[in-house]
Amino acid sequence: MPRLCPQVPGMMHLLRLTWALATLCLVVANADRTAAPPDKASIFADLTPAELHAVRDFLRGRPELGLSAQSGDTLAQNTLFLVELLPPTKRAALWHLDGGGPAPRRQARAVIFFGAQAEPNVTEFAVGPLPRPRSYRPLRLKGGRTAPFAARPMTMREYELLHRALVAATEPLYRLLRDTSGFWYHNCTQRCLTFSDIAPRGLAPGERRTWFILQRFVEGYFLHPVGLELLLDHRDPDPRRWAVQSVWYNGQYFSSPQELAERYERGTVVVAQLPNPAAPHLFSTYIPRGRFTTGTTTEVHGAKVCEPQGRRYRLRGNRLEYGGWSLAFRLRSSAGLQLFDVRFNGERVAYEVSVQEAIAFYGGDTPAAMQTKYLDAGWGMGSVTYELAPGIDCPEVSTFLDVHHLYDSEGPRRFRRALCIFELPTGVPLRRHFDSDFRGGFQFYAGLEGHALVLRTTSTVYNYDYIWDVLLYPNGVLEAKVHATGYIHATFYTPRGRRYGSRVHSHVLGNIHTHLVHYKVDLDVAGTGNSFETMDISFENISNPWSPGARVVQPWLRRQPRRTERQAALPLGAPLPRYLLFSNPRQRNRWGHARSYRIQLRSHAGRVLPRGWKEEKGVAWGRYHLAVTRHRESETSSSSLYNQNNPWEPAVSFESFIRNDESIEDQDLVAWVTVGFLHVPHAEDIPNTATPGNSVGFFLRPFNFFDEDPSVASRGAVIVRPQDPNFTRLEVQRWTPDSAGPCVAPEPFSYNGTYWPV
């Protein structure tokens, strides 16, 4: 996933840069709604624009912090980077939700870059109480540390300064770029180059050295590398001290742009002559081309989702209700979708279900490709939640919600239609049975239509688009999944490149990479005192009790209680038990079983690096399919904004969560779930990776939690019984109208796409 900054000169460059990089902190709200939601879910609601403004103004008014707006030609400034909700502690929240206690004090998390001091660092603060803050306190990392300044995420201002540095660095290469690609970076007006930047930025803690891939700035520029990559050291807050350290062009290394330019003039460089990107068509666009051989039409609309008799879900502020389900949700700027207080028929199933991190680790022949190890929380993947298109990203009948972010910006920004909610016909019955009489007729037919409520958002982390879904089913099943789409991370094709992927165009290599996604699932199954066990089958060979002398081989259930955190850390590469059960040992259903919920993974994740190898330390959670730990307020997240640019000494080291090997019997437990897949790009990833086959996730499924399938409460069932031996009279029993009625969405398609300051 290249992280890039379109580069064109003058005001158009600044506008494009602002649009591409202004990614900020948020509050779930309808277009004009800023008031806090009225019920208890409001303790989890994202900050309103007014609260975001209040936090910013309060902190800027504290002279000891020395905050200023990002400006000038230096990064040696103290600047406010991020403001988002600081959720209450679980103990305080449960006291309010279950014990009748007061609502926890509402606070913000603020991230400040302290660049204007002798030892620059990044410090986080808790600010409150809201809506009128009057105090702040530092939020330290484990060990009381602050984050190193070099580990900070990138900002719009740093990209602007890097653009200037690249203009100067590529000036000697004007003729080479013009002659070989028809585009250039220095002093361009129409046929401009842009760049993608690679992370981590260096090879060791404290470094901030970035490889940049130069690409032709056309639609889908991710697929248009020109064969030039530059390594630029920009650790110093003063851009005048930045310098290009290495240059790669078409498989050859050079010490500087000047060396490459001089050798090009002497004719001693092997050049790559690139074709016109638009001949015969621009292969990276969505413009239709070609025809299907069957001749079936695609020039009319396909099937649509409709609500012929109105919505069957309820939205009250950030509280969502559907069938037996009830939950609170928010969309945090730092990492994305987060659910709280997830209940079915009034009983809490999980306190929290949230996205923690998404990574993609690559291999390749070019220096940028071999360095690419993206940790998307370090790019504010929760803040790049751009507008969802009705009828494409979500059905037209969806409820769309705006969000607000204050992330690398002077104030909150509104992101229109960043979340959507809709009921989805699954196209398959939730359950059904045809009871044959085995004589050409039947005793009865019964079925329950399949539906799920979908809560969706997206993260467009430059080239890659993640579609994040939570699906609620009427039988007490919750599904969390993510689809990967968008443009592949492509580098310049070299003959050695096929070792690391597929050639997908004349000079383009699609690089091999592994996606991993990490979720936090704080389960409270019939209470907070839970235990964890795995279950699978073994085979036994026993005497046949009804046939003397014969043997019977049959399966039996092998249960394995996992009593400590180490025992509950299930590593990638080892067989995963097929049943992962979280139970309340003191609560039983009608049939005497411990009430349980099961986590079922849908994944083919693999390791991204050998254990303990340099950058792997920053994604130590990726060692495990599943890890189970005791709930700790000091272990709220498995990753960090700062792990991307300092994975060698990560701000959050997941391995420390399980190192003390605490007991997990009858405790408040958190499950940490890793899902993912290997992606070997191929020609069919052009122009974009398609969603079919590129989704992973997990299910939360009741396992003896209820006495029967709770979806029996749904009135969507149909039962058909014959009334005579000839089947000429049928009794059709149903609890919904006979006809669903017209299925039409009268509103025309609309789209805005802006996210202006508010």
N, C-alpha and C positions, 0 to 999 in steps of 0.2 A: 504494500500500500504506500505509494510514494506520497510524501507530504510536500506539497509544493505551493508555489506562489507565482501566479501568472505575472510575467514581467513585460510591461510595455511602458513607454516613457510618459512623463508628464502627468496631467490630472487623470487621464484614463487609467494609467497604471495604479494611481493611488486608489481610485474607486474600485478597480478590480481587486486590488490587494485587500481593501477593507471588506468587500463582500466575501472574499475567500477566507479571510482569517478571523473575522469578528465572531468569536464563539464564546458564549457567556452563561450565567447562572439562572435558575428558573423557578417559575411558580405555575402550577397547573391552574388554568382559569379559562372561562369562556372569553370571547373577544373583548367584552367590556367589563368583566367581573374582576374586582380587586378585593372585595370583602372576604374575610376569613370564612371558611365553611362553618355551618352552624352546629355540627355534631362533634362527637369525640374524635372523629377521624382528623379534625383540624389540627391536632397536635403534630401530625405528620405532613401537613400541607406545605408545599414549597413557599418560599417567601414571596410576598406581593411586591409589585414595583415600588409601592410606597415604603415598604420595609427595606428593600434593597437600597433605595435612595437614602433612607435614614441611617443605615449602617455606614454607607460610603461617607455621608456628610459628617457623621460622628467621628469616624476615624481620621478624616482629613482635618478635623478641628482639634485633634490632639497634637500639640506642638512637639511633644517628645518623639512622635513617630516620624515626623519630617516628611510626610507624604506629598507627592506632587504628581501632576499629570505627566504622562510619557511625552517627552518632547526633546528637541535638541539632538546633538550628534554624539550622545554618550548613553551608556546603560548604567552609569554610576548614579542611579537615582533610587529613591524609595517609592515604590509604586504599589497600589492595590491591584492584585491580579484576579482574585476570585472572591465572590460572596455567595453563599448558599446556606440552606437550612442546616443547623447542627441538630440532628434528631435528639430527643430526650433519651436518657438512659432507659433500659428495659424495665428496671425496677420502678422508676418513677412513672413510666407509661402504664405498666400493669396496675399500679396502685390507683391510677386515675381510671383506667378502663374497667377494672374488675373490683377494686376495693372502695370505690366512691371517693377517692382522694381528689385533691385539686388538680387542675391541669398543670403539667410541668411548665416551668418558665420557658418561654419561647426565646431561642437564641440563634445566632448566625455563626457560621464558620467563615472566617476571613483569612485569606492567604496574602501575605505581603512579601514582596521582593525588596530586601534591604541591600541595595547596591551601592548606596552612598555612605559606606563606612569602611574602616580599615580591614575588617574581616567580613565581607559580604555573606549573607545567608538568606534563607527563606524561612519565615516564621509564620505559624498559624495561630489564630486567636479565636476564642469564644467571645462573642459580643452580644450584650443584652442588657436588660430584658427588652424584648420587642413588644410593641412597635416603637417605643421611645428608648433607645439604648442610652445607658449612662456609665457602663463599665466594660472593661475587657480584661481578659487573662490569657496567657500563652497556652497553647495546646502543644505539648512536647511530643516528639517521637519517643519510642522506647529508649530508655537510657537517658532521658532528659535532653535529647539532642535537638538541634534544628537541622533543616535540610541544607546541604551545601549549595552555594549559589550556582555552581556549574551544573547542578542536577535539576534546575528549574525548567519548566516547560518553556517552549518558544512563545514569543509575543509578536504582535503585529509590528511593533517598533523595531524589534531585532530583525525581522524579515525585510523591512524597509532599508535598514542599514546594510544588510547582506546583499540586497539588490544593487545598491551603489557599489559595494565591493566587487560584485561579479561584473558590473558594467566596466569597471576599471581593469579587472583581470582578463576579460575577454577582448578588450580593445586590440591587442596584438593579433588576435585570431580572426579578425574580421574577414580577411581574404579567404582563409581556409574554410570558414563556415559558409560564407557566401558562395564559394565555388563548389562546395561539396553538397550543401543542403538547400541552397537558395534562401536561407534564413540566417539571421545573426542576432546577437544580443546587444552589442554596443550601438547606441544611436540608431535604433530601429524605429520605424513608424508603422509599417504594414506587415512585413514578413519577419515577425519577431520570434525569438526563442523565449522559452520559459524554463523553469527548473523544478525538479523534485529533490527534496532533501531527505537524507537517510539518517536513521538512528539505530543504535546509540551513537553518540557523537564522540567517538574516540575508542580507546582500547583499555583505559584505566580510569580510576576515580580522579576527579578534578579536571579532566580534559573536556574540551568543547571544540572538537574537530569534526567537521561534517563533510561528507561526500555529497556532491550535487550532480544530478543527471540533467544534462541540457536536452530539451525537447522542442520540436516545432510547435508553436502556439496556434494550433488548429483545434477544431472540435474533436474531443477525445485525445488530447495531446499526450496522455499517458502512454499511448501506443506509438509515439513518434520520436523515439530517441535518435539523436544525430551522431552518436558514437563518441561524444566528449563527456568526460566526468572530471570534476575538480575537487580536490581536498583543501578546504579552507579552515584555518585555525581562527576561531573567533571567541576565544576564552576571555580575553581582556575586555573590560567594560568600555575601553576607548577603541573605536573602530579604526583609528589611524594605525593601530598596532596589529591589525589583522593581516594575515598573509596566506597566500596559496602555497601549500607544502608539496603537492604532487598533482600531476595531470595524467590522465589516461585517455588515449585516443585510439580507437579501432585496434585494440589488442596490444598497444605499445605504451610504455610508461615514459614520462618526461618529468624533469625536475621543476619546470615552470612553464607558464604560457609562452614566455619569450623563447625558450628552447624549442618548443613545438613550432612556433611561428617561423623561426629561423631555419629549422630543418625542412619545413614545408617549402619555403622559398628556394632552398637548395635542391628540392626534389628527392629528399631521402626519407620521406614519410610515406608509408603505405596508406593511401587514402581510400575512403569508401564513398563512391558517388551515389547519392540517394535519388530515387525517382521523385517526380512531382507527386506530392501526397494526394492530390485530387484526381489523378489519372488512373483508371477511367472514372472512378468515383472515390470519395473519401471513405475508406473502409472502416473508419472508427465512428461513423455516425449511425443514427437510428433510422435514417431515411430508407424506406423499403426498396428492395431490389430483388430481381428474380421472381419466379412464379412457382407455386406448388403444381405438381404434374396432374393432380386429380381434377383441378379446375373448380373445386369447391370454393365458395366465396369467403373472403375475409374482409370484404368492403362494407359489411353491415355489422352492427353490434352483436356480440355474443351474449350468452346467458348473463343475467344480472341477479344480484341479491336484492330482495324487497321485503317490506314489512307490511303485508296487506291489511293487517288489523292493528297496526301500531306497535310501538316498542314494548318488549317484554322485560326490559331491564330498567333500573332506576339509578340516576346519578344525582347525588346531593353533595355539592362541593367536590371533595376528593374521595368521597365514599361511593363505592360502586356495589350494587346489589343485583343479583340475578339468580332466580330459582332459590336454592338453598345457600348460595354463596353471598358473602359480604366481605369487603376488603377496603383498605385505604391504600392510595397510591400516590407516588410523586415521581418526578423525573429530574434527578439531580444532575447538575452540570458536569460534575467530575466523572461520573461513571454510568449514568443512565437510569433505567427503570428500577424502581424499588417499591415492593409491596409490603404493607404492614397489617397486622391484626387480621389475618386471613381466617375466616370462619365458615363453617358449613352448618346450617340449621342452628346457628347461635353458638356452636362450640368452636373454640379456636383450634385450628389445625397447624398453623405456623404463625409465629410472631413476625418473621421477616423472610421474604424471598426477593433476592436482588442480584443484579448483574454486578460482578466485581471487576472483571478484566477480560479483554479480548486481545490475543496476540497472533502474530504471523511471523514465523521465522523462515528465512529464505536461504537458498544456495544459488551460486552463479559463478560465472567466469570473470565478470567485471568487478572492480573493487567495490562499487556501490552495491552490487548484488550480494557479494559475499559478506558485506557488513550489515545488511538489512535484517534487523530483528525488532519488529515493531511491537510496542506495548501501548495499546490505544487509549488506556486511561491517561497516559502521559500527553495525549493530544486532546484531552477534554472530550472524550467520545460521547458524553452525555449532553454536551453543549452544541453539537453539530446536528441538531434535530430539525432539519429543514422541512419545508411545507410538504404535506402529503396530498397527492393529487386524487380527488374524488373519481371513482370509477376505475382507477388503476392501482394506486397504493392502498386504497380502502374503498369499499362499496360506497356508492353515492348516498345511501341512506344512513351512513355512519354519523355518529356524534363526533364532531371535530373540536379539539381543545387547543387553545393557544398556550404557549409557555413563555416565560421570561428568563433570560440569563444575564448575569453580570459576570462575564468571563473575559478577561483581557479587553475591557472596554471602560469608557469613562462613566457609564451608567447602564441601567438595565436595558435590554433590547427585547422586543417582542418577536417571537417566532410563531407565525400564523400556522394553525392546523398542524401542530407538531405531534399530537396524539390523536388517535381515533379509537372509537369503541363501536362494535357492531356485532349482531348476532349472525352466525354463519351456519347455513344448512350444510351439514357435513357430506351429504350425498350418500350416506350409508346409514341404515337404521342403528339406533343405539343398541337395540336388541330386537330379535324377531324369531318366530317359529311357525313353520307350516306343519301341522299335525296330520300326516297322511293316514287314510284308512286302508292303504295298500290295495285298494280295489278300484282305483281311478278317481277317488274322491278324497275328502278330508274331514277330520273331526272339527278342527277350527284353524283359523289363521290369526296370529296376533303379532303386532309390531309396534314399536315406539320410534317415531321419527327422530333422526339424529340432528342435534343442534349443539353449538358451543358459543359462548360469548368470548369475543376476542378483544383484548386490549393491546394496541400496537403503537410502536414508534419506530423511528429509524435513526441510525447514526451514519452519516456520510463522512467517513474519515478520509477525505480527499478522494482517492480513486475508488475505494471500496465502500459499498453500501451494505450495512447490516440492517436487516428487518427483524426487530425484536417483538416477539409475540408472547402473550400469556393467554391460554385458552381455559375456560371454565366449563366443565361438562356437568350435566344434571345428575350424574351418578357419583358425585363426590371426587372426581378426578380433576386434577389441575395439571396442565401441560405448559412447560416453558420451553421455547425453542427460538432459534435464530436462523434466518436464511442469509447466505452470503451472495451478493450480486455486485454489480458495478464493473469497473475496469480492472483487469489484472495488472499487477505490478510487473512491467516489462522493462527489459534492458536491451542494449544493442547486441545484435546477433554476431557471434563469432563461431568458427567451426568447433571450438572446444565447448561451446555453450550447450550442445545437445546432451552433454553429461548432466546438465542441471535443468532440463526442461524440454520444451518443444519450440521449434521454429513456427511462428504463427503468421509471419509476413516476411517480405523480402529481407528486411534488416531488423527484425524484431524477434526477441526470445521471450517466451512466457516462462518465468522462473518458478521452479519447484518451491513449494512452501507448505508448512503445516499450520493450520488454524487451531487454536485452543481457546475455549471460552470458559470462564470460571464463574460459578454462582455460589451465593451464600443462601442456605436454607436453614433457618432457625426454627426447627420443628417444636411444637408444643402439642403433643398427641395426648388428648384427654388430660392435659395438665403439663406442668414444666418438668416433672420428674419422669424422665424417659430412659430407656436402655436400648442398646443396639445389638442386633444379632444378624448373622447371615444364614441363609438356608439354601440348600441345593439337594441333589439326590445322590445316593450311592446305591449299589446293587448288592443284594444278598442272594445266596444260593442255599436254599433250605429244602428239607424233605417235604414232599407233597403230602399234605395230611389226608387227602381223599383218594390217593392212588399210591399204595405202598410200593416202595422201591423206586419211585419216580422223584425227580428233582424239579424245583421251581426257582427260576431266577426272576426277581422282581425288584423294582425300585423302592427305596424307603427314604423318608425325610431325614436329612442330616442337618441338625441345627448347631450353630456355633456361636455362642455368646461372645461378643467382643468386649472385654472388660476394661481395657485401657486404650488411651489414644493411639499408642503404637499399634496395638492389635487391630484397631479400626482404620488404619491408614492402608488402603488397598492400592498397591502400586500399578502403574501402567506397565504393560508387558507381561503381567501375571494373569492367569485366568480370573475373571471376575465372577464371584458367586451370583447366581441369577436372581436371588431374592435378598434385598437389603431392607431390613425391617426395623422400624423405630416404634417401640411399644411402651405403654404405661403398665408396669407390672402390677399395679394395684387396681387397675380398671379393667373389667372384663365385659364382653358382650353377653347376650342371653345364652349363648352356647358354651360359655366357659373359657373362651379364648381371650388372651390379652389384646386389648384394643390397640391396633397398630396401623401405621401408614408405611407404604413401601415406596422407595425411590427406584425407578426403572429408567436406565440410561438408554438413549438412542444416539449412538456415537461410534466412531471408529478412530478414536484419538490415539496418537503415538507420541513418543518422547521427541522433544525439539532439539535437545543437546544431551550429551552424556552428563550424568549427575555430577554436580560440583564444578562443571567447566565454566569459568568466568561468568558470562552473561546468564547462565542457567540459574545462578543463585537468585536473580531477580524475579524468577518465575518458578520458585520451588514448589508452588502448589501444583504445577504441571507434572509433578512426579507421580500423582495419584489420580486414579479414577474417582475415588471418594476418600475423604478423610473426615473423621468425626472428632470434635473437640468439645470440651465444656465451654459454656458461654462465659466470655470475659468481656467486660466493657473496654479493656485495653486491646481487644482483638476484634475490632469492628469491621475491618476490611482486610482482604488478603493481598491487596496491592496498594499502589500509591501513585500520586501524580509524579513522583520523583524517581520511580524505579526505571522509567524509560531511559533517562540520561545518566543514571548511576546504577546499573544493574549489578555491578561488581560488589558494591557495598549498599545493598538496597535499604531504603527507609523502612520498608516492611518486609521482613523475612518470614515467609509462611512456615518454614521448618521450625521456627521457634514456638509456633503454636502447639506442636505435638512433642517437642523435645523433652518436656518434663513428664510426659507419659502419665498424666493424671487418670484417675478412675473415671469411667463414664457410665457406671451403673447407677440407675435411678438419679440422674442428674439432668440439669438443663442443658440440652445438647444442640450443637450446631453441625449441620452436614455441609461440607464444602465439595461441590460437584464440578468435575472437569469433563467437558465434552469437546469434540473436535474432529477434524478430518484432514487427511493429506490431499493437497490439490496439485496435481501435475497438469499445468495448463496445456490446452490443445486448441486446434484450429477453431473448434466450435465455441471457444470463449471469446471469439471476435464477433461483434464488437464488445459484448459484455458477457460475463459469467451469468448463466441462467440459474434460476432458483431450484428447478427440479433436481433432486439428488444432492443438493448443496445446503441441506439444513440438518441441524443437530439439536439435541435438547434432552429433556428428561420429563418423566411423569411423576407426580405424586398420586399414588393410588391407595384407596382404603383397603385394608387387609384385616378383616374381622373387626373393623372399627364400628360398623353398623351391625344390626341383626339381619338385614336384608338389603338389597340394592335400594338406596334412597330415591332413585329415579322413579320408583313406583308412585311417588307423589305427583309426577308430571301428568297433566291431563291431555298429553299429545298421543296417547295410545289409541290404537284401533284394534277391535276384535271382530272377527267375522265367523259366524256359526251357521252351518246349514240347518234349515228348518224342515226339510223333507228328504226322503231317500234319493230323489232325483236331482236334488240341488237346484231346484227351480225357485225356491224361496230362501232368502238369506237374511239373517239378522246381523246388521252392522251396528256395533256398539262403539260410540265415540263420545268424547267430551269436549270437542271443539266443533265449530261450525262445519257443515258438510262441504262448503266451498270456501276456499281461501279468499276468493274475490280477485279483483284486478291486481296486477303486479306491475305497476308503472311508477317510475321515478320522474315526476314532471319537471324537476329543475334541470336547466341546461348545465353543461360542464363549465366550471369556472376555475380559475387559478390566479394566484397573485404572486407568490414567490418572494415577497419582500420581508425584511426583518429590521425595520427602522427603529431608531431610538424612541423611547416613550418618555 
